[in-house]
């Protein structure tokens, strides 16, 4: 199999007249203030003595060494850790450092530096130990770039009253642009087709992380990010996905492998080889809470949706229609989850997962009976019964489940399955669940709220046709969830509306409605500034075309590249061999300003090393001002 290694020679051009050009997508831009760390900084998976810090460098070098620093202050006078880390195209130029030896419950500040240019300053925080009175989490889910601005991110960032951001899945959407999306502001993802391999997944994460709302949220808080199905493909299972086409997208095993690799590269997560898979782990919030994170998608065994939905929905005892070998979590992870619930000594046992745990039904107008939504634990009632049996058998109180996925804000009491549930007193409930709304536009139910309450007596709250976020407040007395709705996602704004607050009190195990949001008197340090520390004046943009990434390199049959154009340009590409002979010439025509993606077929080139040159024009308007090289092999 031939492989081609390519070097790219970009003829970088600049407008020689004061032509004005409407930005193709002003949320997808390369902010020169941040160069070469255009994707910003991030931190994640905090523990009491360590935290992951992350960045990505945009470069045409095959590999680079980047310096990192962590300090206790924003001026970096109190440095606590520093070092160098190497990255390359094998990691998509992403950088992750697990900074150890930190003090608990402490704010830290970090930055990266390369050739005298510094990144944004990131703010992060370690987890507390010992006696803890309060901990706050911002709960987020389902952020589809094509379906609106990330207004929830803007609001959460500016609140500055939380300790941790938890995104419970669908952080990206693999699907390409849909006519059902919101195109009034040209929020088309890059690439516009479904991500299905390592290159396209990398480009999708790059697209999302160039959005200032998400980039700046990462800058201010440590985050825990779980994957759901759209980090892979819609309705993903262990061995396939309903939205996977093996004819055009290759084997599912390869797609799943590539999706996991891109997730690891772009998410500030700790890769612990002792985990049963890459996202299930426990965070100890001192004596206050243990947060147990689970993986609910790629271990799940596929089942027959139509047959299962009828069996589960028409019969009272749905468990008889499940089978032990059709597991949701996998047997190892299910054992792990139940063991952690039994062994936890914290006051609150919090399960952070992707999909709805509580049983619930919706009314389909075409059917004469309500149906279960099988995307949640309803599709695997034996797994849920195992968790519920563990809680009942060990008399475990103070169970709280956090979830998303369904695009509807909800709050549940969770029936214990032993005694009848009393919707007036909450008797018969073993714990509670808070389901956050989606960040962007989306609504999956046609059933009215009144019908939902009627057919689901343990459903305590539901909000249709909205988008928003939740604030989870954990104290010794209670765990509460404030539900917030964001304004229209067709415009970039920070407008919000308070919806409701529900709480579960210590050892009561059911929900109570409160009249107002939960407030705290704790003091949080100021948000960090957007600009890097070494910025004196705003950098003048001198390069019309900037290469973000190219993959695969070496290539076999094609290469794809992602790039930013400040001003719309007529793009041409030349492939040149090492003797200086042009062996391939491609005209892409006028490319719009903003982030773009294009590809080059290389089947017809002999194995070897080549140079690619990008040219922009028309040359009556543009003139070349610089160039740089990038190699690739066949």
C-alpha positions as CSV (number, residue, x, y, z in Angstrom):
1,X,0.0,0.0,0.0
2,X,1.5,3.3,-1.0
3,X,1.8,6.2,1.3
4,X,2.5,9.8,0.4
5,X,4.1,12.3,2.8
6,X,3.4,15.8,1.8
7,X,4.9,19.2,2.5
8,X,2.7,22.2,2.1
9,X,3.9,25.4,0.6
10,X,1.3,28.1,1.1
11,X,1.4,31.2,-0.9
12,X,-0.1,33.5,1.7
13,X,-1.8,36.5,0.2
14,X,-3.2,39.7,1.4
15,X,-5.7,42.2,0.0
16,X,-4.0,45.2,-1.5
17,X,-7.2,47.3,-1.4
18,X,-9.7,48.1,1.4
19,X,-12.3,45.6,0.3
20,X,-14.9,44.7,2.9
21,X,-16.2,41.2,3.2
22,X,-19.1,39.9,5.3
23,X,-17.8,37.2,7.6
24,X,-19.1,33.8,6.5
25,X,-19.5,32.7,10.1
26,X,-18.2,35.0,12.8
27,X,-18.3,32.2,15.3
28,X,-15.8,30.2,13.2
29,X,-12.8,32.4,13.0
30,X,-9.1,32.4,13.7
31,X,-8.6,35.1,16.3
32,X,-5.1,36.4,15.8
33,X,-5.0,37.5,19.4
34,X,-4.7,33.8,20.3
35,X,-2.1,32.7,17.7
36,X,-0.8,30.0,17.6
37,X,-3.2,28.7,20.3
38,X,-6.3,29.4,18.3
39,X,-8.4,26.8,20.1
40,X,-7.8,28.3,23.5
41,X,-7.1,26.3,26.7
42,X,-9.1,23.9,28.8
43,X,-8.9,21.9,32.0
44,X,-10.7,18.8,33.1
45,X,-11.1,15.7,35.3
46,X,-10.0,17.5,38.5
47,X,-9.2,15.5,41.6
48,X,-8.0,16.8,45.0
49,X,-4.3,16.8,44.0
50,X,-4.3,17.0,40.2
51,X,-6.0,18.3,37.1
52,X,-5.6,17.9,33.3
53,X,-4.7,21.0,31.4
54,X,-5.1,21.2,27.6
55,X,-4.4,23.2,24.5
56,X,-3.8,22.8,20.8
57,X,-1.1,24.5,18.7
58,X,-1.7,25.4,15.1
59,X,1.6,24.8,13.3
60,X,3.1,23.4,10.1
61,X,5.9,21.7,11.8
62,X,5.9,17.9,12.0
63,X,6.4,18.1,15.8
64,X,6.9,20.9,18.4
65,X,7.7,21.2,22.0
66,X,5.5,23.6,24.0
67,X,6.2,25.0,27.5
68,X,3.5,25.0,30.2
69,X,3.2,26.7,33.6
70,X,0.8,26.4,36.5
71,X,0.6,29.1,39.2
72,X,-1.5,30.2,42.1
73,X,-2.0,33.7,40.8
74,X,-2.9,35.3,37.4
75,X,0.5,37.2,37.2
76,X,2.3,33.8,37.6
77,X,4.5,35.1,40.4
78,X,3.7,31.9,42.5
79,X,4.6,29.1,40.1
80,X,3.8,25.6,41.4
81,X,4.6,23.5,38.3
82,X,6.2,23.9,34.9
83,X,7.5,21.7,32.1
84,X,7.8,21.0,28.4
85,X,5.6,18.6,26.4
86,X,5.9,17.5,22.8
87,X,3.1,17.1,20.3
88,X,2.8,16.3,16.6
89,X,0.4,15.5,13.8
90,X,0.0,12.0,15.4
91,X,-2.0,13.8,18.2
92,X,-3.5,16.4,15.9
93,X,-1.2,18.9,17.7
94,X,-3.2,18.6,20.9
95,X,-1.5,18.8,24.2
96,X,-2.6,17.3,27.6
97,X,-0.7,17.5,30.9
98,X,-1.8,15.8,34.1
99,X,-0.5,18.3,36.6
100,X,0.1,16.5,39.9
101,X,1.1,17.5,43.5
102,X,-1.6,20.3,43.8
103,X,-3.3,21.4,47.0
104,X,-7.0,20.5,47.4
105,X,-9.8,23.0,47.0
106,X,-7.5,25.5,45.4
107,X,-7.8,27.7,42.3
108,X,-4.9,27.5,39.9
109,X,-4.0,29.4,36.7
110,X,-2.2,27.9,33.7
111,X,-0.8,28.9,30.3
112,X,1.2,27.5,27.4
113,X,4.0,29.1,25.5
114,X,5.7,28.5,22.2
115,X,8.5,30.6,20.6
116,X,7.6,33.6,22.9
117,X,3.9,33.5,22.2
118,X,1.6,32.7,25.1
119,X,-1.9,31.1,25.2
120,X,-4.8,32.4,27.1
121,X,-4.6,32.1,30.9
122,X,-6.8,29.3,32.0
123,X,-8.5,29.1,35.4
124,X,-9.0,25.7,37.1
125,X,-9.7,24.3,40.5
126,X,-9.0,21.1,42.5
127,X,-11.6,19.2,44.4
128,X,-12.0,19.6,48.2
129,X,-11.2,17.0,50.9
130,X,-12.5,16.3,54.4
131,X,-15.5,18.2,55.6
132,X,-17.2,20.0,52.7
133,X,-20.3,22.2,53.1
134,X,-21.2,23.1,49.5
135,X,-20.3,22.2,45.9
136,X,-21.9,23.5,42.7
137,X,-22.1,22.0,39.2
138,X,-23.3,23.5,36.0
139,X,-25.1,20.6,34.1
140,X,-25.1,20.8,30.3
141,X,-26.2,18.5,27.5
142,X,-26.7,18.3,23.7
143,X,-25.0,21.2,21.9
144,X,-25.6,20.9,18.2
145,X,-23.6,23.6,16.3
146,X,-26.1,23.7,13.4
147,X,-29.1,24.3,15.7
148,X,-28.1,27.6,17.3
149,X,-25.7,29.7,19.3
150,X,-24.2,28.3,22.5
151,X,-26.0,30.9,24.7
152,X,-26.0,28.6,27.7
153,X,-22.2,28.5,27.7
154,X,-22.1,32.3,27.6
155,X,-24.4,32.5,30.7
156,X,-22.7,29.8,32.7
157,X,-19.3,31.4,32.1
158,X,-20.5,34.8,33.4
159,X,-22.2,33.4,36.5
160,X,-18.9,32.6,38.2
161,X,-20.6,30.8,41.0
162,X,-19.8,27.1,40.3
163,X,-17.0,24.7,41.0
164,X,-17.3,22.3,38.0
165,X,-19.0,22.1,34.6
166,X,-20.4,18.7,33.7
167,X,-21.4,18.0,30.1
168,X,-23.3,14.7,30.0
169,X,-22.9,14.1,26.3
170,X,-23.5,15.1,22.7
171,X,-20.8,17.7,23.2
172,X,-20.4,17.5,19.5
173,X,-22.8,16.2,16.8
174,X,-21.3,14.0,14.2
175,X,-24.0,14.7,11.6
176,X,-23.4,17.2,8.9
177,X,-25.4,20.2,8.0
178,X,-29.2,19.6,7.9
179,X,-31.8,21.7,6.3
180,X,-33.6,21.5,9.7
181,X,-30.8,23.4,11.2
182,X,-30.6,27.1,11.8
183,X,-28.9,28.6,8.8
184,X,-29.8,32.3,9.3
185,X,-26.4,32.9,10.7
186,X,-24.6,30.3,8.6
187,X,-23.9,27.9,11.4
188,X,-22.8,25.1,9.2
189,X,-20.4,22.6,10.8
190,X,-17.0,21.8,9.3
191,X,-17.0,19.4,7.5
192,X,-20.6,19.7,6.3
193,X,-20.9,15.9,5.8
194,X,-21.2,13.4,8.7
195,X,-17.9,12.8,10.6
196,X,-17.0,9.2,10.2
197,X,-13.2,8.8,10.4
198,X,-10.3,10.2,12.4
199,X,-9.8,13.2,10.0
200,X,-13.4,14.3,10.0
201,X,-13.9,13.8,13.7
202,X,-10.8,15.9,14.4
203,X,-12.2,18.6,12.1
204,X,-15.5,18.6,13.9
205,X,-13.9,19.1,17.3
206,X,-11.8,21.9,15.8
207,X,-14.9,23.5,14.4
208,X,-16.7,23.4,17.8
209,X,-13.6,24.6,19.8
210,X,-13.1,27.6,17.6
211,X,-16.6,28.9,18.7
212,X,-15.8,31.6,21.3
213,X,-18.7,30.6,23.6
214,X,-17.3,27.1,24.1
215,X,-13.7,28.2,24.0
216,X,-14.2,30.7,26.8
217,X,-16.3,28.4,28.9
218,X,-13.4,26.0,28.9
219,X,-11.0,28.8,29.9
220,X,-12.8,29.6,33.1
221,X,-13.8,26.2,34.6
222,X,-12.6,22.7,34.9
223,X,-14.9,20.4,33.0
224,X,-16.0,16.7,33.0
225,X,-17.3,15.6,29.6
226,X,-19.0,12.3,28.9
227,X,-19.7,11.1,25.5
228,X,-23.1,10.1,24.3
229,X,-24.1,8.7,20.9
230,X,-23.4,11.8,18.7
231,X,-19.7,11.7,19.6
232,X,-19.9,8.5,17.5
233,X,-23.1,8.4,15.4
234,X,-26.8,8.7,16.2
235,X,-28.1,5.8,18.3
236,X,-24.8,4.1,18.7
237,X,-24.4,0.6,20.1
238,X,-21.5,-1.7,20.8
239,X,-21.4,-3.2,17.3
240,X,-23.2,-0.6,15.1
241,X,-25.2,2.5,15.0
242,X,-28.6,3.2,13.5
243,X,-27.0,6.1,11.6
244,X,-24.0,4.2,10.3
245,X,-23.6,3.1,6.7
246,X,-20.8,0.6,6.4
247,X,-20.8,0.9,2.6
248,X,-19.8,4.5,2.6
249,X,-18.4,4.9,6.1
250,X,-16.4,1.7,6.5
251,X,-16.5,-0.8,9.4
252,X,-18.2,0.4,12.6
253,X,-15.2,-0.9,14.6
254,X,-13.0,1.5,12.8
255,X,-15.4,4.4,13.1
256,X,-15.7,3.8,16.9
257,X,-12.0,3.6,17.3
258,X,-11.4,6.9,15.4
259,X,-14.2,8.6,17.4
260,X,-12.6,7.6,20.7
261,X,-9.1,8.7,19.5
262,X,-10.4,12.1,18.5
263,X,-12.3,12.4,21.8
264,X,-9.2,11.6,23.8
265,X,-7.2,14.2,21.8
266,X,-9.6,17.1,22.1
267,X,-11.2,16.6,25.5
268,X,-9.2,17.5,28.7
269,X,-9.7,14.0,30.2
270,X,-7.5,11.7,32.2
271,X,-6.7,8.4,30.4
272,X,-6.5,6.0,33.3
273,X,-5.6,2.5,32.1
274,X,-7.3,1.0,35.2
275,X,-10.7,2.2,34.2
276,X,-13.1,-0.4,32.6
277,X,-13.4,2.1,29.8
278,X,-12.2,5.7,29.2
279,X,-14.9,7.7,30.9
280,X,-16.2,5.9,34.0
281,X,-14.5,7.1,37.2
282,X,-15.3,8.5,40.6
283,X,-14.8,12.0,42.0
284,X,-14.8,12.4,45.7
285,X,-16.1,15.7,46.9
286,X,-14.7,15.2,50.5
287,X,-17.4,13.8,52.8
288,X,-20.1,15.6,50.9
289,X,-20.6,13.6,47.7
290,X,-19.2,10.9,45.5
291,X,-19.8,11.5,41.8
292,X,-19.8,8.2,39.9
293,X,-19.6,8.6,36.1
294,X,-20.7,5.8,33.8
295,X,-20.5,5.0,30.1
296,X,-24.0,4.1,28.6
297,X,-23.5,3.9,24.9
298,X,-20.7,1.9,23.3
299,X,-21.0,-1.1,25.6
300,X,-24.8,-1.4,24.8
301,X,-25.9,-4.4,22.9
302,X,-28.2,-3.6,20.0
303,X,-31.8,-4.7,20.2
304,X,-34.9,-4.8,18.0
305,X,-36.4,-1.4,18.6
306,X,-39.9,-2.0,17.3
307,X,-40.5,-5.3,18.9
308,X,-38.9,-4.1,22.2
309,X,-40.9,-0.9,22.4
310,X,-44.2,-2.8,22.1
311,X,-43.2,-5.5,24.6
312,X,-41.9,-3.0,27.2
313,X,-44.8,-0.6,26.7
314,X,-47.8,-2.9,26.7
315,X,-46.8,-5.1,29.6
316,X,-46.6,-4.0,33.2
317,X,-43.5,-6.2,34.0
318,X,-41.1,-5.0,31.3
319,X,-38.2,-6.9,32.8
320,X,-39.4,-10.2,31.4
321,X,-38.7,-8.8,27.9
322,X,-35.1,-8.1,28.7
323,X,-32.2,-10.7,28.5
324,X,-29.0,-10.8,30.6
325,X,-26.8,-10.8,27.6
326,X,-28.3,-7.6,26.2
327,X,-26.6,-5.3,28.6
328,X,-26.4,-1.5,28.6
329,X,-23.2,-0.9,30.7
330,X,-21.4,-4.2,30.1
331,X,-21.1,-6.6,33.0
332,X,-17.8,-5.3,34.3
333,X,-19.0,-1.7,34.4
334,X,-22.3,-2.7,36.0
335,X,-20.4,-4.5,38.8
336,X,-18.1,-1.5,39.2
337,X,-21.1,0.9,39.5
338,X,-22.9,-1.2,42.1
339,X,-19.7,-1.7,44.1
340,X,-19.1,2.0,44.2
341,X,-22.6,2.7,45.4
342,X,-22.2,0.1,48.2
343,X,-18.8,1.3,49.3
344,X,-19.4,5.1,49.2
345,X,-19.1,6.7,52.6
346,X,-20.1,10.2,51.3
347,X,-23.5,11.7,52.2
348,X,-24.7,12.0,48.6
349,X,-24.2,9.3,45.9
350,X,-24.4,11.0,42.6
351,X,-24.5,9.1,39.3
352,X,-23.4,11.2,36.3
353,X,-24.6,9.5,33.1
354,X,-25.8,10.3,29.6
355,X,-29.4,9.1,29.4
356,X,-32.5,9.1,31.6
357,X,-32.4,6.5,34.4
358,X,-36.0,6.7,35.7
359,X,-38.7,4.8,33.8
360,X,-41.0,7.1,31.9
361,X,-43.4,6.9,28.9
362,X,-44.7,9.3,26.3
363,X,-47.9,9.3,24.2
364,X,-47.6,8.7,20.5
365,X,-50.6,10.0,18.7
366,X,-50.6,7.1,16.3
367,X,-50.9,4.5,19.1
368,X,-53.6,3.8,21.6
369,X,-51.1,3.2,24.4
370,X,-48.1,5.2,25.8
371,X,-44.6,4.0,24.9
372,X,-41.2,3.9,26.6
373,X,-38.3,6.0,25.3
374,X,-35.8,3.3,24.7
375,X,-32.8,5.6,24.4
376,X,-32.7,5.7,28.2
377,X,-32.4,2.9,30.8
378,X,-36.0,1.8,29.8
379,X,-34.4,-0.1,26.9
380,X,-32.4,-2.2,29.4
381,X,-34.6,-2.7,32.5
382,X,-32.5,-5.6,33.8
383,X,-29.5,-3.3,34.2
384,X,-31.6,-0.7,35.9
385,X,-33.1,-3.4,38.2
386,X,-29.6,-4.5,39.2
387,X,-28.8,-0.9,40.3
388,X,-32.1,-0.5,42.1
389,X,-31.7,-3.9,43.8
390,X,-28.3,-2.9,45.0
391,X,-29.6,0.4,46.5
392,X,-32.6,-1.4,48.1
393,X,-30.6,-4.3,49.5
394,X,-28.0,-2.1,51.1
395,X,-30.4,0.6,52.4
396,X,-28.5,3.3,50.5
397,X,-30.0,6.8,50.9
398,X,-29.4,10.1,49.0
399,X,-29.2,8.8,45.5
400,X,-29.1,11.5,42.8
401,X,-28.9,10.9,39.1
402,X,-27.8,13.5,36.6
403,X,-28.5,13.0,32.9
404,X,-29.4,14.6,29.6
405,X,-29.8,13.3,26.0
406,X,-33.6,13.7,25.7
407,X,-33.7,17.5,24.8
408,X,-36.3,18.1,27.5
409,X,-35.8,19.4,31.1
410,X,-37.3,17.0,33.6
411,X,-37.1,16.0,37.3
412,X,-38.1,12.6,38.6
413,X,-38.6,10.6,41.8
414,X,-37.2,7.1,41.1
415,X,-39.6,4.3,42.1
416,X,-38.0,1.7,44.3
417,X,-40.0,-1.2,42.8
418,X,-40.8,-2.6,46.2
419,X,-43.8,-0.6,47.4
420,X,-46.4,1.4,45.4
421,X,-45.2,5.0,44.7
422,X,-47.3,7.7,46.4
423,X,-47.1,10.9,44.2
424,X,-48.4,13.1,47.1
425,X,-45.8,12.1,49.7
426,X,-43.0,10.6,47.6
427,X,-43.2,7.4,49.6
428,X,-41.8,4.5,47.5
429,X,-39.0,6.6,45.9
430,X,-35.4,5.5,46.4
431,X,-33.8,8.7,44.9
432,X,-34.2,11.5,42.4
433,X,-33.1,12.4,38.9
434,X,-32.4,15.8,37.3
435,X,-32.5,15.8,33.5
436,X,-31.0,18.9,31.9
437,X,-32.3,20.6,28.7
438,X,-30.3,20.8,25.5
439,X,-27.9,23.7,24.9
440,X,-29.3,24.3,21.4
441,X,-32.7,24.0,19.8
442,X,-34.4,20.6,19.9
443,X,-37.6,18.9,21.2
444,X,-38.4,15.2,20.9
445,X,-41.9,15.0,22.4
446,X,-45.3,15.5,20.9
447,X,-47.0,14.6,24.1
448,X,-48.4,17.5,26.1
449,X,-47.0,18.2,29.7
450,X,-50.4,17.4,31.2
451,X,-50.4,13.9,29.5
452,X,-46.8,13.3,30.6
453,X,-47.7,14.0,34.3
454,X,-50.7,11.8,34.1
455,X,-49.0,8.7,32.6
456,X,-45.8,9.2,34.7
457,X,-46.9,9.9,38.4
458,X,-43.3,10.1,39.6
459,X,-42.5,12.8,37.0
460,X,-42.3,16.1,39.0
461,X,-41.3,18.6,36.4
462,X,-41.1,18.8,32.6
463,X,-40.5,21.8,30.2
464,X,-41.1,21.3,26.5
465,X,-39.8,23.3,23.5
466,X,-37.0,25.1,25.2
467,X,-33.2,25.1,25.7
468,X,-31.1,25.8,28.7
469,X,-29.0,24.5,31.5
470,X,-29.1,23.4,35.2
471,X,-27.2,24.5,38.3
472,X,-26.8,21.6,40.8
473,X,-26.2,22.8,44.3
474,X,-25.0,20.2,46.8
475,X,-25.1,20.9,50.5
476,X,-25.3,18.7,53.6
477,X,-29.0,19.4,54.0
478,X,-30.1,18.9,50.4
479,X,-29.3,18.6,46.7
480,X,-31.1,21.1,44.5
481,X,-31.5,21.7,40.8
482,X,-32.2,25.2,39.4
483,X,-33.7,25.0,35.9
484,X,-32.9,27.9,33.6
485,X,-34.1,28.6,30.0
486,X,-32.0,30.5,27.5
487,X,-33.4,32.9,25.0
488,X,-33.8,32.2,21.3
489,X,-30.6,30.4,20.0
490,X,-30.9,32.1,16.6
491,X,-29.1,35.1,18.1
492,X,-26.0,35.2,20.2
493,X,-27.1,36.6,23.6
494,X,-27.0,36.1,27.4
495,X,-30.7,36.4,28.1
496,X,-32.2,33.8,30.5
497,X,-35.4,32.9,32.3
498,X,-35.7,31.2,35.6
499,X,-38.0,28.2,35.4
500,X,-38.1,26.1,38.6
501,X,-36.1,24.6,41.5
502,X,-36.5,21.1,42.9
503,X,-34.6,19.6,45.9
504,X,-34.1,16.3,47.7
505,X,-33.4,16.5,51.4
506,X,-31.1,14.3,53.4
507,X,-32.5,10.8,53.7
508,X,-35.9,11.8,52.3
509,X,-35.2,10.4,48.8
510,X,-37.9,12.3,46.9
511,X,-38.3,15.8,45.4
512,X,-39.7,19.0,46.9
513,X,-40.4,22.1,44.9
514,X,-38.8,25.4,46.1
515,X,-40.1,28.9,45.1
516,X,-36.8,30.4,44.1
517,X,-33.2,29.5,42.9
518,X,-30.6,28.4,45.5
519,X,-28.1,31.1,46.3
520,X,-24.7,30.8,48.0
521,X,-22.6,33.2,49.9
522,X,-19.3,31.8,48.9
523,X,-16.7,34.0,47.2
524,X,-15.4,33.0,43.8
525,X,-12.2,34.5,42.3
526,X,-12.6,36.8,39.3
527,X,-12.9,35.4,35.8
528,X,-9.6,35.5,33.8
529,X,-9.1,37.8,30.9
530,X,-9.8,36.7,27.4
531,X,-6.5,38.0,26.0
532,X,-3.1,36.3,26.6
533,X,-0.9,37.9,29.2
534,X,1.8,39.1,26.7
535,X,-0.6,40.9,24.4
536,X,0.3,44.6,24.1
537,X,-1.7,45.4,21.0
538,X,-4.1,43.4,18.8
539,X,-2.1,41.6,16.2
540,X,-2.7,42.7,12.6
541,X,-3.8,39.9,10.3
542,X,-1.4,39.5,7.5
543,X,-2.2,36.1,6.3
544,X,-5.4,35.6,4.3
545,X,-5.2,31.7,4.5
546,X,-4.2,29.8,7.6
547,X,-3.9,26.0,7.6
548,X,-5.5,24.5,10.8
549,X,-4.8,20.8,10.1
550,X,-4.1,18.2,7.4
551,X,-4.9,14.5,7.7
552,X,-4.0,11.8,7.1
553,X,-0.3,12.4,6.6
554,X,1.2,10.1,5.3
555,X,-1.8,9.7,3.0
556,X,-2.9,6.7,0.9
557,X,-5.7,7.7,-1.5
558,X,-6.5,11.2,-0.4
559,X,-5.7,14.0,2.1
560,X,-8.2,16.4,3.7
561,X,-7.3,19.9,5.0
562,X,-9.1,22.4,7.2
563,X,-8.2,26.1,6.8
564,X,-9.4,29.6,7.7
565,X,-9.8,32.3,5.0
566,X,-10.2,35.9,6.3
567,X,-11.4,37.2,2.9
568,X,-13.1,35.1,0.3
569,X,-10.6,34.0,-2.3
570,X,-10.2,32.0,-5.5
571,X,-8.2,29.0,-4.2
572,X,-5.8,26.9,-6.3
573,X,-3.6,24.1,-5.2
574,X,-0.4,22.7,-6.8
575,X,1.4,19.5,-5.9
576,X,5.1,19.6,-6.6
577,X,7.7,16.8,-6.4
578,X,11.1,17.3,-4.8
579,X,12.6,18.2,-8.2
580,X,10.4,21.2,-8.4
581,X,8.0,19.7,-11.1
582,X,4.3,20.4,-10.7
583,X,2.6,17.0,-10.9
584,X,-1.0,18.0,-10.0
585,X,-3.1,21.2,-10.2
586,X,-6.5,21.7,-8.7
587,X,-8.9,24.7,-8.9
588,X,-11.3,24.9,-6.0
589,X,-12.9,28.1,-7.2
590,X,-14.1,30.9,-4.9
591,X,-14.0,29.8,-1.2
592,X,-16.0,31.8,1.4
593,X,-14.4,33.5,4.3
594,X,-14.4,31.5,7.5
595,X,-13.5,27.9,8.2
596,X,-13.3,25.6,5.2
597,X,-12.5,22.0,4.4
598,X,-11.3,20.6,1.1
599,X,-9.7,17.3,-0.1
600,X,-7.1,16.2,-2.6
601,X,-7.1,12.7,-4.3
602,X,-3.6,11.3,-4.5
603,X,-4.3,7.8,-6.0
604,X,-2.6,8.8,-9.2
605,X,0.7,9.9,-7.5
606,X,3.7,7.6,-7.1
607,X,4.9,6.7,-3.6
608,X,7.2,9.4,-2.4
609,X,7.5,12.9,-0.9
610,X,5.8,15.9,-2.3
611,X,5.1,19.6,-1.6
612,X,1.7,21.2,-1.7
613,X,1.4,24.9,-2.6
614,X,-1.8,26.8,-1.9
615,X,-2.5,30.0,-3.9
616,X,-5.1,32.6,-3.4
617,X,-6.3,35.2,-5.9
618,X,-7.5,36.9,-8.1
619,X,-4.0,38.4,-8.4
620,X,-5.4,41.8,-9.6
621,X,-6.6,42.2,-6.1
622,X,-4.2,40.0,-4.1
623,X,-0.4,40.0,-3.8
624,X,1.7,37.3,-2.3
625,X,3.5,38.3,0.9
626,X,4.9,35.2,2.5
627,X,5.0,31.4,2.2
628,X,5.7,28.3,4.3
629,X,6.2,24.6,3.8
630,X,4.4,21.4,4.8
631,X,5.5,18.0,3.7
632,X,3.6,14.8,3.1
633,X,4.5,11.3,1.8
634,X,2.9,8.6,-0.2
